[in-house]
Every structure is written in C-alpha cells, then in structure tokens.
Amino acid sequence: MKGTIVKCMEELVTKQFGAGKWQESLERARIPKERCFTVFCDVDETEVMGIMTGIAGAASLSMEQLMEAFGEYWSTVYAPHIYEAYFADATSARELLLNLDHIHEVMTKSIKLARPPRFRYEWKGDKLLIMHYDSSRRLVALMPGLIRGLGKYYKERLTVRVVGNAVHVRFP
Ligand code: HEM
C-alpha cells in the first residue's frame, strides 16, 4: 500500500497528539528507527495495520475512533492539499465520490506496486448511493470515516453505513 497513507497518519498524529506520540506509535509497531516513509514508497499492509494499532495504543483511541479521525483528516486536510486538483474538479461530495473509482485508477497507474481499491456504483433513487467496494485488502471499514470527511469538506450532511462489502451513502 502506498506510503501516502502512512504520511497522512504521521501528520495527523504529530499535529493532534505531538511528535512523541508518533515515535511511540512506531516503537509499539516495532518499526525500525531508520525506516523512512514517503508518499510514493510501498508499505506493506501488515506494516500499516501495525502502525494503526501502535497509534491506537499510544493515543488511547479505539481502532474505530482512529479510522474516523484518519478519514476526517485525509478528506478535509491532507488530500485537499496533496491532491488539490481532484477537489477543485468536484463541487460536491456526490461528484467527488462518483469520480473516486476513476481517481484511484488514474493516480495509481504510474505508481509501481499500487493496487487501488475499485468502486462500483449503484443508485437507489436519487438520494441513496451504494458504493460496492472491491479490494483484496478488505479495508471497507476505512470508507465511512473518509466519506463523512468528504461531507465535512463540502459542508453536506451525509449518512453513511457499511453493509457487507458496500457502503450506503444517503445525501440530504
Ligand atoms: C481525492 C481523494 C483520494 C485520493 C487521491 C486517494 C488515493 C488513494 C491512494 C493513493 C491509495 C493507496 C492505493 C495503493 O496503495 O494501491 C488509497 C487507498 C484507499 N482509498 Fe483512497 N483516495 C482518496 C479518497 C478516498 C475516499 C473518499 C475513500 C472512501 C470511499 C477512499 C478509499 C480508499 C481505501 C479503502 C483505500 C485502502 C486500500 C484498499 O482498500 O485497497 N479513498 N487511496
């Protein structure tokens, strides 16, 4: 998985809990001191999960709280800064979500070893969007926090829930 996810976590933990907590998270995950994460480097899924468990321990958060905090930070601060163009192209959460499969496909094309999640869209009426998640990583649980974060970014009240391998998003 791309190092960009770890970079985002580093930024979040350092800003909200302090640099010491980030160091503690890495120590808890038994990540060697010389290990360096960049936006483009490849990071093993087990390493990412280990770091998340480390952060949860260091910052006294449940995994659920951490995924929510990560989703909010990614969608309201980190991604709008690093991947600005995608946010400039979309005027609403709905537009960005409908472009998300394309975004993941395109932005990982040039990155070696990237294996982006894929999304299939299904509408039930014009207010309920079902996003079917397809990835061997089984990280569907990360989606609600990320999508609620998009709602905050675009100042929209979205209701999000996971149903099996899909996420139901209700627009106002
Ligand atoms: C413009 C905003 C976004 C960008 C640029 C982006 C980009 C990325 C990148 C680069 C990865 C790593 C892929 C890899 O290593 O192969 C990733 C993973 C992931 N993204 Fe996004 N993402 C964005 C928003 C979102 C949102 C809003 C969601 C929720 C629906 C989402 C869901 C996921 C999930 C669940 C993963 C984990 C990898 C997996 O499940 O296979 N992303 N994203």
Residues whose N, C-alpha, C, O or C-beta is under 5 A from the ligand:
A	BS01	HEM	M1 K2 A79 Y83 Y86 L113 A114 R115 P116 P117 S135 R137 L139 L142 M143 L146 I147
